[in-house]
Amino acid sequence: MTSEHDVLSRNIDSDVLRVIQRSIDAKKFNFDQSELVYLYNESKRFAAENGRKPDKNSKDKLEVKMAYALAQIQDLKARRAQNGGR
């Protein structure tokens, strides 16, 4: 007999876990739209200067906020795509 846990564990792969983690990260800060725009632009500059995306585990508070802002933006995009672009 197959349990619910067995079914769930077969359907969860690393991509699904990344989506779940991103969704959790997206809710850690409550950014308004202007903050998201600012942090998005800062994260683009950061990536160009450092050759990597901001890390949420950094000791630099701005880098951490940029990482969470990116997670929130990605989550918003995914939700819009799921709702047909609305």
PDB file of N, CA, C and O in Angstrom:
ATOM      1  N   MET A   1       0.839  -1.180   0.000  1.00  0.00           N
ATOM      2  CA  MET A   1       0.000   0.000   0.000  1.00  0.00           C
ATOM      3  C   MET A   1       0.887   1.248   0.000  1.00  0.00           C
ATOM      4  O   MET A   1       1.850   1.323   0.763  1.00  0.00           O
ATOM      5  N   THR A   2       0.575   2.201  -0.829  1.00  0.00           N
ATOM      6  CA  THR A   2       1.352   3.421  -0.951  1.00  0.00           C
ATOM      7  C   THR A   2       0.778   4.493  -0.032  1.00  0.00           C
ATOM      8  O   THR A   2      -0.424   4.758  -0.031  1.00  0.00           O
ATOM      9  N   SER A   3       1.664   5.098   0.745  1.00  0.00           N
ATOM     10  CA  SER A   3       1.208   6.165   1.641  1.00  0.00           C
ATOM     11  C   SER A   3       1.290   7.510   0.924  1.00  0.00           C
ATOM     12  O   SER A   3       1.914   7.632  -0.130  1.00  0.00           O
ATOM     13  N   GLU A   4       0.647   8.520   1.519  1.00  0.00           N
ATOM     14  CA  GLU A   4       0.717   9.872   0.950  1.00  0.00           C
ATOM     15  C   GLU A   4       2.157  10.358   0.908  1.00  0.00           C
ATOM     16  O   GLU A   4       2.565  11.036  -0.036  1.00  0.00           O
ATOM     17  N   HIS A   5       2.919  10.012   1.926  1.00  0.00           N
ATOM     18  CA  HIS A   5       4.323  10.424   1.990  1.00  0.00           C
ATOM     19  C   HIS A   5       5.096   9.862   0.811  1.00  0.00           C
ATOM     20  O   HIS A   5       5.911  10.565   0.215  1.00  0.00           O
ATOM     21  N   ASP A   6       4.851   8.604   0.466  1.00  0.00           N
ATOM     22  CA  ASP A   6       5.540   7.991  -0.669  1.00  0.00           C
ATOM     23  C   ASP A   6       5.217   8.712  -1.973  1.00  0.00           C
ATOM     24  O   ASP A   6       6.102   8.935  -2.799  1.00  0.00           O
ATOM     25  N   VAL A   7       3.956   9.076  -2.156  1.00  0.00           N
ATOM     26  CA  VAL A   7       3.540   9.776  -3.365  1.00  0.00           C
ATOM     27  C   VAL A   7       4.191  11.155  -3.411  1.00  0.00           C
ATOM     28  O   VAL A   7       4.728  11.556  -4.444  1.00  0.00           O
ATOM     29  N   LEU A   8       4.145  11.876  -2.304  1.00  0.00           N
ATOM     30  CA  LEU A   8       4.751  13.206  -2.262  1.00  0.00           C
ATOM     31  C   LEU A   8       6.245  13.153  -2.499  1.00  0.00           C
ATOM     32  O   LEU A   8       6.782  13.966  -3.251  1.00  0.00           O
ATOM     33  N   SER A   9       6.925  12.211  -1.870  1.00  0.00           N
ATOM     34  CA  SER A   9       8.378  12.158  -2.005  1.00  0.00           C
ATOM     35  C   SER A   9       8.797  11.809  -3.435  1.00  0.00           C
ATOM     36  O   SER A   9       9.880  12.205  -3.866  1.00  0.00           O
ATOM     37  N   ARG A  10       7.981  11.095  -4.161  1.00  0.00           N
ATOM     38  CA  ARG A  10       8.293  10.785  -5.557  1.00  0.00           C
ATOM     39  C   ARG A  10       8.082  11.998  -6.458  1.00  0.00           C
ATOM     40  O   ARG A  10       8.741  12.121  -7.490  1.00  0.00           O
ATOM     41  N   ASN A  11       7.175  12.893  -6.082  1.00  0.00           N
ATOM     42  CA  ASN A  11       6.841  14.039  -6.923  1.00  0.00           C
ATOM     43  C   ASN A  11       7.670  15.278  -6.612  1.00  0.00           C
ATOM     44  O   ASN A  11       7.609  16.255  -7.359  1.00  0.00           O
ATOM     45  N   ILE A  12       8.432  15.264  -5.547  1.00  0.00           N
ATOM     46  CA  ILE A  12       9.224  16.432  -5.175  1.00  0.00           C
ATOM     47  C   ILE A  12      10.664  16.215  -5.617  1.00  0.00           C
ATOM     48  O   ILE A  12      11.339  15.286  -5.174  1.00  0.00           O
ATOM     49  N   ASP A  13      11.115  17.099  -6.504  1.00  0.00           N
ATOM     50  CA  ASP A  13      12.500  17.049  -6.941  1.00  0.00           C
ATOM     51  C   ASP A  13      13.172  18.369  -6.559  1.00  0.00           C
ATOM     52  O   ASP A  13      12.561  19.204  -5.892  1.00  0.00           O
ATOM     53  N   SER A  14      14.403  18.557  -6.970  1.00  0.00           N
ATOM     54  CA  SER A  14      15.143  19.759  -6.572  1.00  0.00           C
ATOM     55  C   SER A  14      14.499  21.032  -7.102  1.00  0.00           C
ATOM     56  O   SER A  14      14.557  22.071  -6.445  1.00  0.00           O
ATOM     57  N   ASP A  15      13.882  20.967  -8.290  1.00  0.00           N
ATOM     58  CA  ASP A  15      13.217  22.157  -8.832  1.00  0.00           C
ATOM     59  C   ASP A  15      12.027  22.561  -7.968  1.00  0.00           C
ATOM     60  O   ASP A  15      11.822  23.745  -7.701  1.00  0.00           O
ATOM     61  N   VAL A  16      11.257  21.593  -7.540  1.00  0.00           N
ATOM     62  CA  VAL A  16      10.102  21.874  -6.680  1.00  0.00           C
ATOM     63  C   VAL A  16      10.570  22.433  -5.344  1.00  0.00           C
ATOM     64  O   VAL A  16       9.975  23.374  -4.820  1.00  0.00           O
ATOM     65  N   LEU A  17      11.619  21.867  -4.801  1.00  0.00           N
ATOM     66  CA  LEU A  17      12.149  22.367  -3.532  1.00  0.00           C
ATOM     67  C   LEU A  17      12.654  23.802  -3.668  1.00  0.00           C
ATOM     68  O   LEU A  17      12.483  24.602  -2.748  1.00  0.00           O
ATOM     69  N   ARG A  18      13.272  24.138  -4.797  1.00  0.00           N
ATOM     70  CA  ARG A  18      13.727  25.515  -5.037  1.00  0.00           C
ATOM     71  C   ARG A  18      12.547  26.481  -5.085  1.00  0.00           C
ATOM     72  O   ARG A  18      12.617  27.583  -4.541  1.00  0.00           O
ATOM     73  N   VAL A  19      11.473  26.067  -5.731  1.00  0.00           N
ATOM     74  CA  VAL A  19      10.277  26.917  -5.819  1.00  0.00           C
ATOM     75  C   VAL A  19       9.689  27.131  -4.430  1.00  0.00           C
ATOM     76  O   VAL A  19       9.291  28.245  -4.088  1.00  0.00           O
ATOM     77  N   ILE A  20       9.632  26.086  -3.640  1.00  0.00           N
ATOM     78  CA  ILE A  20       9.115  26.190  -2.270  1.00  0.00           C
ATOM     79  C   ILE A  20       9.996  27.131  -1.457  1.00  0.00           C
ATOM     80  O   ILE A  20       9.482  27.999  -0.752  1.00  0.00           O
ATOM     81  N   GLN A  21      11.311  26.972  -1.544  1.00  0.00           N
ATOM     82  CA  GLN A  21      12.227  27.827  -0.785  1.00  0.00           C
ATOM     83  C   GLN A  21      12.123  29.277  -1.234  1.00  0.00           C
ATOM     84  O   GLN A  21      12.134  30.182  -0.399  1.00  0.00           O
ATOM     85  N   ARG A  22      12.021  29.513  -2.543  1.00  0.00           N
ATOM     86  CA  ARG A  22      11.879  30.866  -3.048  1.00  0.00           C
ATOM     87  C   ARG A  22      10.597  31.508  -2.530  1.00  0.00           C
ATOM     88  O   ARG A  22      10.585  32.685  -2.170  1.00  0.00           O
ATOM     89  N   SER A  23       9.529  30.736  -2.496  1.00  0.00           N
ATOM     90  CA  SER A  23       8.253  31.249  -2.003  1.00  0.00           C
ATOM     91  C   SER A  23       8.342  31.615  -0.517  1.00  0.00           C
ATOM     92  O   SER A  23       7.774  32.621  -0.090  1.00  0.00           O
ATOM     93  N   ILE A  24       9.036  30.820   0.251  1.00  0.00           N
ATOM     94  CA  ILE A  24       9.249  31.124   1.671  1.00  0.00           C
ATOM     95  C   ILE A  24      10.110  32.372   1.808  1.00  0.00           C
ATOM     96  O   ILE A  24       9.793  33.265   2.594  1.00  0.00           O
ATOM     97  N   ASP A  25      11.198  32.436   1.046  1.00  0.00           N
ATOM     98  CA  ASP A  25      12.093  33.595   1.091  1.00  0.00           C
ATOM     99  C   ASP A  25      11.368  34.880   0.691  1.00  0.00           C
ATOM    100  O   ASP A  25      11.642  35.948   1.238  1.00  0.00           O
ATOM    101  N   ALA A  26      10.450  34.772  -0.256  1.00  0.00           N
ATOM    102  CA  ALA A  26       9.735  35.949  -0.753  1.00  0.00           C
ATOM    103  C   ALA A  26       8.902  36.616   0.329  1.00  0.00           C
ATOM    104  O   ALA A  26       8.542  37.787   0.208  1.00  0.00           O
ATOM    105  N   LYS A  27       8.597  35.878   1.379  1.00  0.00           N
ATOM    106  CA  LYS A  27       7.744  36.413   2.434  1.00  0.00           C
ATOM    107  C   LYS A  27       8.521  36.887   3.665  1.00  0.00           C
ATOM    108  O   LYS A  27       7.914  37.318   4.645  1.00  0.00           O
ATOM    109  N   LYS A  28       9.836  36.813   3.629  1.00  0.00           N
ATOM    110  CA  LYS A  28      10.642  37.198   4.794  1.00  0.00           C
ATOM    111  C   LYS A  28      10.664  38.702   5.030  1.00  0.00           C
ATOM    112  O   LYS A  28      10.754  39.153   6.171  1.00  0.00           O
ATOM    113  N   PHE A  29      10.581  39.480   3.948  1.00  0.00           N
ATOM    114  CA  PHE A  29      10.553  40.939   4.047  1.00  0.00           C
ATOM    115  C   PHE A  29       9.278  41.427   3.377  1.00  0.00           C
ATOM    116  O   PHE A  29       8.763  40.791   2.458  1.00  0.00           O
ATOM    117  N   ASN A  30       8.785  42.537   3.837  1.00  0.00           N
ATOM    118  CA  ASN A  30       7.592  43.127   3.252  1.00  0.00           C
ATOM    119  C   ASN A  30       8.006  44.390   2.494  1.00  0.00           C
ATOM    120  O   ASN A  30       7.943  45.495   3.033  1.00  0.00           O
ATOM    121  N   PHE A  31       8.431  44.216   1.239  1.00  0.00           N
ATOM    122  CA  PHE A  31       8.898  45.334   0.424  1.00  0.00           C
ATOM    123  C   PHE A  31       7.729  46.002  -0.276  1.00  0.00           C
ATOM    124  O   PHE A  31       6.792  45.334  -0.712  1.00  0.00           O
ATOM    125  N   ASP A  32       7.788  47.336  -0.383  1.00  0.00           N
ATOM    126  CA  ASP A  32       6.820  48.001  -1.241  1.00  0.00           C
ATOM    127  C   ASP A  32       7.417  48.044  -2.651  1.00  0.00           C
ATOM    128  O   ASP A  32       8.572  47.670  -2.856  1.00  0.00           O
ATOM    129  N   GLN A  33       6.631  48.496  -3.602  1.00  0.00           N
ATOM    130  CA  GLN A  33       7.058  48.441  -5.004  1.00  0.00           C
ATOM    131  C   GLN A  33       8.323  49.257  -5.257  1.00  0.00           C
ATOM    132  O   GLN A  33       9.199  48.818  -6.002  1.00  0.00           O
ATOM    133  N   SER A  34       8.429  50.432  -4.651  1.00  0.00           N
ATOM    134  CA  SER A  34       9.620  51.261  -4.893  1.00  0.00           C
ATOM    135  C   SER A  34      10.876  50.603  -4.323  1.00  0.00           C
ATOM    136  O   SER A  34      11.952  50.707  -4.912  1.00  0.00           O
ATOM    137  N   GLU A  35      10.744  49.923  -3.176  1.00  0.00           N
ATOM    138  CA  GLU A  35      11.895  49.197  -2.617  1.00  0.00           C
ATOM    139  C   GLU A  35      12.314  48.059  -3.533  1.00  0.00           C
ATOM    140  O   GLU A  35      13.504  47.828  -3.746  1.00  0.00           O
ATOM    141  N   LEU A  36      11.323  47.344  -4.077  1.00  0.00           N
ATOM    142  CA  LEU A  36      11.640  46.242  -4.990  1.00  0.00           C
ATOM    143  C   LEU A  36      12.381  46.742  -6.223  1.00  0.00           C
ATOM    144  O   LEU A  36      13.342  46.115  -6.669  1.00  0.00           O
ATOM    145  N   VAL A  37      11.941  47.860  -6.771  1.00  0.00           N
ATOM    146  CA  VAL A  37      12.606  48.424  -7.954  1.00  0.00           C
ATOM    147  C   VAL A  37      14.039  48.813  -7.603  1.00  0.00           C
ATOM    148  O   VAL A  37      14.972  48.484  -8.335  1.00  0.00           O
ATOM    149  N   TYR A  38      14.213  49.509  -6.489  1.00  0.00           N
ATOM    150  CA  TYR A  38      15.554  49.928  -6.057  1.00  0.00           C
ATOM    151  C   TYR A  38      16.456  48.721  -5.835  1.00  0.00           C
ATOM    152  O   TYR A  38      17.581  48.687  -6.334  1.00  0.00           O
ATOM    153  N   LEU A  39      15.969  47.724  -5.088  1.00  0.00           N
ATOM    154  CA  LEU A  39      16.793  46.554  -4.776  1.00  0.00           C
ATOM    155  C   LEU A  39      17.066  45.711  -6.015  1.00  0.00           C
ATOM    156  O   LEU A  39      18.129  45.100  -6.125  1.00  0.00           O
ATOM    157  N   TYR A  40      16.117  45.670  -6.948  1.00  0.00           N
ATOM    158  CA  TYR A  40      16.347  44.957  -8.202  1.00  0.00           C
ATOM    159  C   TYR A  40      17.490  45.604  -8.975  1.00  0.00           C
ATOM    160  O   TYR A  40      18.388  44.919  -9.465  1.00  0.00           O
ATOM    161  N   ASN A  41      17.447  46.926  -9.077  1.00  0.00           N
ATOM    162  CA  ASN A  41      18.517  47.642  -9.787  1.00  0.00           C
ATOM    163  C   ASN A  41      19.862  47.480  -9.077  1.00  0.00           C
ATOM    164  O   ASN A  41      20.894  47.311  -9.726  1.00  0.00           O
ATOM    165  N   GLU A  42      19.846  47.532  -7.757  1.00  0.00           N
ATOM    166  CA  GLU A  42      21.079  47.322  -6.995  1.00  0.00           C
ATOM    167  C   GLU A  42      21.607  45.905  -7.185  1.00  0.00           C
ATOM    168  O   GLU A  42      22.819  45.705  -7.272  1.00  0.00           O
ATOM    169  N   SER A  43      20.715  44.919  -7.251  1.00  0.00           N
ATOM    170  CA  SER A  43      21.158  43.531  -7.420  1.00  0.00           C
ATOM    171  C   SER A  43      21.763  43.305  -8.799  1.00  0.00           C
ATOM    172  O   SER A  43      22.684  42.502  -8.946  1.00  0.00           O
ATOM    173  N   LYS A  44      21.245  44.015  -9.827  1.00  0.00           N
ATOM    174  CA  LYS A  44      21.847  43.928 -11.169  1.00  0.00           C
ATOM    175  C   LYS A  44      23.260  44.497 -11.140  1.00  0.00           C
ATOM    176  O   LYS A  44      24.180  43.921 -11.720  1.00  0.00           O
ATOM    177  N   ARG A  45      23.426  45.621 -10.466  1.00  0.00           N
ATOM    178  CA  ARG A  45      24.753  46.236 -10.338  1.00  0.00           C
ATOM    179  C   ARG A  45      25.685  45.317  -9.539  1.00  0.00           C
ATOM    180  O   ARG A  45      26.851  45.137  -9.893  1.00  0.00           O
ATOM    181  N   PHE A  46      25.153  44.742  -8.460  1.00  0.00           N
ATOM    182  CA  PHE A  46      25.926  43.826  -7.623  1.00  0.00           C
ATOM    183  C   PHE A  46      26.418  42.634  -8.444  1.00  0.00           C
ATOM    184  O   PHE A  46      27.588  42.258  -8.368  1.00  0.00           O
ATOM    185  N   ALA A  47      25.514  42.045  -9.226  1.00  0.00           N
ATOM    186  CA  ALA A  47      25.876  40.876 -10.036  1.00  0.00           C
ATOM    187  C   ALA A  47      26.943  41.224 -11.069  1.00  0.00           C
ATOM    188  O   ALA A  47      27.855  40.435 -11.316  1.00  0.00           O
ATOM    189  N   ALA A  48      26.826  42.404 -11.669  1.00  0.00           N
ATOM    190  CA  ALA A  48      27.815  42.831 -12.665  1.00  0.00           C
ATOM    191  C   ALA A  48      29.184  43.030 -12.017  1.00  0.00           C
ATOM    192  O   ALA A  48      30.207  42.689 -12.612  1.00  0.00           O
ATOM    193  N   GLU A  49      29.209  43.572 -10.819  1.00  0.00           N
ATOM    194  CA  GLU A  49      30.475  43.839 -10.128  1.00  0.00           C
ATOM    195  C   GLU A  49      31.094  42.594  -9.503  1.00  0.00           C
ATOM    196  O   GLU A  49      32.317  42.475  -9.432  1.00  0.00           O
ATOM    197  N   ASN A  50      30.249  41.662  -9.047  1.00  0.00           N
ATOM    198  CA  ASN A  50      30.742  40.508  -8.299  1.00  0.00           C
ATOM    199  C   ASN A  50      30.662  39.184  -9.045  1.00  0.00           C
ATOM    200  O   ASN A  50      31.178  38.170  -8.574  1.00  0.00           O
ATOM    201  N   GLY A  51      30.013  39.189 -10.211  1.00  0.00           N
ATOM    202  CA  GLY A  51      29.910  37.962 -11.001  1.00  0.00           C
ATOM    203  C   GLY A  51      29.010  36.904 -10.388  1.00  0.00           C
ATOM    204  O   GLY A  51      29.124  35.722 -10.711  1.00  0.00           O
ATOM    205  N   ARG A  52      28.115  37.326  -9.502  1.00  0.00           N
ATOM    206  CA  ARG A  52      27.172  36.385  -8.877  1.00  0.00           C
ATOM    207  C   ARG A  52      25.972  37.170  -8.368  1.00  0.00           C
ATOM    208  O   ARG A  52      26.018  38.390  -8.210  1.00  0.00           O
ATOM    209  N   LYS A  53      24.898  36.433  -8.117  1.00  0.00           N
ATOM    210  CA  LYS A  53      23.710  37.053  -7.541  1.00  0.00           C
ATOM    211  C   LYS A  53      23.925  37.288  -6.044  1.00  0.00           C
ATOM    212  O   LYS A  53      24.768  36.636  -5.428  1.00  0.00           O
ATOM    213  N   PRO A  54      23.170  38.210  -5.464  1.00  0.00           N
ATOM    214  CA  PRO A  54      23.257  38.408  -4.010  1.00  0.00           C
ATOM    215  C   PRO A  54      22.895  37.130  -3.255  1.00  0.00           C
ATOM    216  O   PRO A  54      22.050  36.349  -3.690  1.00  0.00           O
ATOM    217  N   ASP A  55      23.550  36.940  -2.123  1.00  0.00           N
ATOM    218  CA  ASP A  55      23.383  35.732  -1.306  1.00  0.00           C
ATOM    219  C   ASP A  55      22.614  36.080  -0.033  1.00  0.00           C
ATOM    220  O   ASP A  55      22.982  37.006   0.689  1.00  0.00           O
ATOM    221  N   LYS A  56      21.551  35.335   0.236  1.00  0.00           N
ATOM    222  CA  LYS A  56      20.749  35.605   1.428  1.00  0.00           C
ATOM    223  C   LYS A  56      21.488  35.255   2.719  1.00  0.00           C
ATOM    224  O   LYS A  56      21.045  35.634   3.803  1.00  0.00           O
ATOM    225  N   ASN A  57      22.595  34.546   2.619  1.00  0.00           N
ATOM    226  CA  ASN A  57      23.373  34.164   3.801  1.00  0.00           C
ATOM    227  C   ASN A  57      24.578  35.072   4.036  1.00  0.00           C
ATOM    228  O   ASN A  57      25.432  34.778   4.872  1.00  0.00           O
ATOM    229  N   SER A  58      24.640  36.160   3.304  1.00  0.00           N
ATOM    230  CA  SER A  58      25.751  37.097   3.431  1.00  0.00           C
ATOM    231  C   SER A  58      25.702  37.816   4.780  1.00  0.00           C
ATOM    232  O   SER A  58      24.655  37.890   5.423  1.00  0.00           O
ATOM    233  N   LYS A  59      26.838  38.336   5.187  1.00  0.00           N
ATOM    234  CA  LYS A  59      26.908  39.161   6.394  1.00  0.00           C
ATOM    235  C   LYS A  59      26.550  40.619   6.081  1.00  0.00           C
ATOM    236  O   LYS A  59      26.311  41.408   6.995  1.00  0.00           O
ATOM    237  N   ASP A  60      26.513  40.975   4.797  1.00  0.00           N
ATOM    238  CA  ASP A  60      26.162  42.319   4.351  1.00  0.00           C
ATOM    239  C   ASP A  60      24.631  42.440   4.289  1.00  0.00           C
ATOM    240  O   ASP A  60      23.980  41.731   3.521  1.00  0.00           O
ATOM    241  N   LYS A  61      24.074  43.323   5.085  1.00  0.00           N
ATOM    242  CA  LYS A  61      22.620  43.448   5.186  1.00  0.00           C
ATOM    243  C   LYS A  61      21.973  43.856   3.858  1.00  0.00           C
ATOM    244  O   LYS A  61      20.892  43.372   3.524  1.00  0.00           O
ATOM    245  N   LEU A  62      22.625  44.740   3.101  1.00  0.00           N
ATOM    246  CA  LEU A  62      22.068  45.144   1.815  1.00  0.00           C
ATOM    247  C   LEU A  62      22.040  43.965   0.846  1.00  0.00           C
ATOM    248  O   LEU A  62      21.064  43.787   0.116  1.00  0.00           O
ATOM    249  N   GLU A  63      23.089  43.170   0.834  1.00  0.00           N
ATOM    250  CA  GLU A  63      23.118  41.998  -0.042  1.00  0.00           C
ATOM    251  C   GLU A  63      21.994  41.037   0.312  1.00  0.00           C
ATOM    252  O   GLU A  63      21.349  40.477  -0.574  1.00  0.00           O
ATOM    253  N   VAL A  64      21.760  40.847   1.590  1.00  0.00           N
ATOM    254  CA  VAL A  64      20.681  39.962   2.045  1.00  0.00           C
ATOM    255  C   VAL A  64      19.330  40.496   1.566  1.00  0.00           C
ATOM    256  O   VAL A  64      18.508  39.736   1.055  1.00  0.00           O
ATOM    257  N   LYS A  65      19.103  41.788   1.728  1.00  0.00           N
ATOM    258  CA  LYS A  65      17.840  42.381   1.283  1.00  0.00           C
ATOM    259  C   LYS A  65      17.678  42.248  -0.228  1.00  0.00           C
ATOM    260  O   LYS A  65      16.574  42.004  -0.715  1.00  0.00           O
ATOM    261  N   MET A  66      18.774  42.409  -0.971  1.00  0.00           N
ATOM    262  CA  MET A  66      18.699  42.240  -2.420  1.00  0.00           C
ATOM    263  C   MET A  66      18.294  40.812  -2.775  1.00  0.00           C
ATOM    264  O   MET A  66      17.473  40.599  -3.667  1.00  0.00           O
ATOM    265  N   ALA A  67      18.867  39.840  -2.079  1.00  0.00           N
ATOM    266  CA  ALA A  67      18.549  38.436  -2.350  1.00  0.00           C
ATOM    267  C   ALA A  67      17.077  38.151  -2.082  1.00  0.00           C
ATOM    268  O   ALA A  67      16.423  37.473  -2.874  1.00  0.00           O
ATOM    269  N   TYR A  68      16.555  38.661  -0.978  1.00  0.00           N
ATOM    270  CA  TYR A  68      15.145  38.437  -0.659  1.00  0.00           C
ATOM    271  C   TYR A  68      14.230  39.207  -1.612  1.00  0.00           C
ATOM    272  O   TYR A  68      13.146  38.728  -1.944  1.00  0.00           O
ATOM    273  N   ALA A  69      14.646  40.377  -2.049  1.00  0.00           N
ATOM    274  CA  ALA A  69      13.856  41.132  -3.028  1.00  0.00           C
ATOM    275  C   ALA A  69      13.784  40.358  -4.338  1.00  0.00           C
ATOM    276  O   ALA A  69      12.721  40.283  -4.954  1.00  0.00           O
ATOM    277  N   LEU A  70      14.902  39.784  -4.771  1.00  0.00           N
ATOM    278  CA  LEU A  70      14.899  38.981  -5.996  1.00  0.00           C
ATOM    279  C   LEU A  70      13.964  37.783  -5.855  1.00  0.00           C
ATOM    280  O   LEU A  70      13.247  37.436  -6.793  1.00  0.00           O
ATOM    281  N   ALA A  71      13.974  37.156  -4.687  1.00  0.00           N
ATOM    282  CA  ALA A  71      13.080  36.021  -4.447  1.00  0.00           C
ATOM    283  C   ALA A  71      11.626  36.471  -4.541  1.00  0.00           C
ATOM    284  O   ALA A  71      10.791  35.774  -5.118  1.00  0.00           O
ATOM    285  N   GLN A  72      11.327  37.637  -3.975  1.00  0.00           N
ATOM    286  CA  GLN A  72       9.954  38.142  -4.023  1.00  0.00           C
ATOM    287  C   GLN A  72       9.544  38.475  -5.456  1.00  0.00           C
ATOM    288  O   GLN A  72       8.414  38.197  -5.856  1.00  0.00           O
ATOM    289  N   ILE A  73      10.443  39.063  -6.223  1.00  0.00           N
ATOM    290  CA  ILE A  73      10.148  39.380  -7.625  1.00  0.00           C
ATOM    291  C   ILE A  73       9.905  38.104  -8.421  1.00  0.00           C
ATOM    292  O   ILE A  73       8.959  38.037  -9.206  1.00  0.00           O
ATOM    293  N   GLN A  74      10.744  37.096  -8.228  1.00  0.00           N
ATOM    294  CA  GLN A  74      10.571  35.825  -8.931  1.00  0.00           C
ATOM    295  C   GLN A  74       9.248  35.172  -8.545  1.00  0.00           C
ATOM    296  O   GLN A  74       8.556  34.604  -9.390  1.00  0.00           O
ATOM    297  N   ASP A  75       8.905  35.257  -7.264  1.00  0.00           N
ATOM    298  CA  ASP A  75       7.654  34.681  -6.791  1.00  0.00           C
ATOM    299  C   ASP A  75       6.459  35.415  -7.412  1.00  0.00           C
ATOM    300  O   ASP A  75       5.487  34.782  -7.826  1.00  0.00           O
ATOM    301  N   LEU A  76       6.531  36.738  -7.475  1.00  0.00           N
ATOM    302  CA  LEU A  76       5.456  37.519  -8.100  1.00  0.00           C
ATOM    303  C   LEU A  76       5.301  37.158  -9.576  1.00  0.00           C
ATOM    304  O   LEU A  76       4.184  37.003 -10.068  1.00  0.00           O
ATOM    305  N   LYS A  77       6.428  37.026 -10.279  1.00  0.00           N
ATOM    306  CA  LYS A  77       6.380  36.649 -11.693  1.00  0.00           C
ATOM    307  C   LYS A  77       5.747  35.270 -11.871  1.00  0.00           C
ATOM    308  O   LYS A  77       4.925  35.068 -12.765  1.00  0.00           O
ATOM    309  N   ALA A  78       6.133  34.329 -11.020  1.00  0.00           N
ATOM    310  CA  ALA A  78       5.589  32.973 -11.118  1.00  0.00           C
ATOM    311  C   ALA A  78       4.088  32.966 -10.851  1.00  0.00           C
ATOM    312  O   ALA A  78       3.336  32.266 -11.529  1.00  0.00           O
ATOM    313  N   ARG A  79       3.656  33.741  -9.868  1.00  0.00           N
ATOM    314  CA  ARG A  79       2.220  33.804  -9.557  1.00  0.00           C
ATOM    315  C   ARG A  79       1.439  34.459 -10.695  1.00  0.00           C
ATOM    316  O   ARG A  79       0.332  34.028 -11.014  1.00  0.00           O
ATOM    317  N   ARG A  80       2.004  35.486 -11.300  1.00  0.00           N
ATOM    318  CA  ARG A  80       1.335  36.138 -12.438  1.00  0.00           C
ATOM    319  C   ARG A  80       1.228  35.155 -13.612  1.00  0.00           C
ATOM    320  O   ARG A  80       0.184  35.062 -14.257  1.00  0.00           O
ATOM    321  N   ALA A  81       2.298  34.435 -13.879  1.00  0.00           N
ATOM    322  CA  ALA A  81       2.281  33.460 -14.982  1.00  0.00           C
ATOM    323  C   ALA A  81       1.239  32.384 -14.712  1.00  0.00           C
ATOM    324  O   ALA A  81       0.545  31.937 -15.625  1.00  0.00           O
ATOM    325  N   GLN A  82       1.134  31.976 -13.464  1.00  0.00           N
ATOM    326  CA  GLN A  82       0.174  30.949 -13.078  1.00  0.00           C
ATOM    327  C   GLN A  82      -1.267  31.458 -13.250  1.00  0.00           C
ATOM    328  O   GLN A  82      -2.175  30.678 -13.536  1.00  0.00           O
ATOM    329  N   ASN A  83      -1.463  32.760 -13.076  1.00  0.00           N
ATOM    330  CA  ASN A  83      -2.792  33.359 -13.199  1.00  0.00           C
ATOM    331  C   ASN A  83      -3.046  33.925 -14.592  1.00  0.00           C
ATOM    332  O   ASN A  83      -3.945  34.746 -14.774  1.00  0.00           O
ATOM    333  N   GLY A  84      -2.282  33.505 -15.547  1.00  0.00           N
ATOM    334  CA  GLY A  84      -2.489  33.939 -16.919  1.00  0.00           C
ATOM    335  C   GLY A  84      -2.014  35.338 -17.206  1.00  0.00           C
ATOM    336  O   GLY A  84      -2.558  36.019 -18.076  1.00  0.00           O
ATOM    337  N   GLY A  85      -0.972  35.789 -16.462  1.00  0.00           N
ATOM    338  CA  GLY A  85      -0.407  37.095 -16.733  1.00  0.00           C
ATOM    339  C   GLY A  85      -1.079  38.259 -16.031  1.00  0.00           C
ATOM    340  O   GLY A  85      -0.719  39.413 -16.267  1.00  0.00           O
ATOM    341  N   ARG A  86      -2.038  37.981 -15.185  1.00  0.00           N
ATOM    342  CA  ARG A  86      -2.740  39.053 -14.467  1.00  0.00           C
ATOM    343  C   ARG A  86      -2.042  39.439 -13.210  1.00  0.00           C
ATOM    344  O   ARG A  86      -2.507  40.326 -12.494  1.00  0.00           O
TER     345      ARG A  86
END
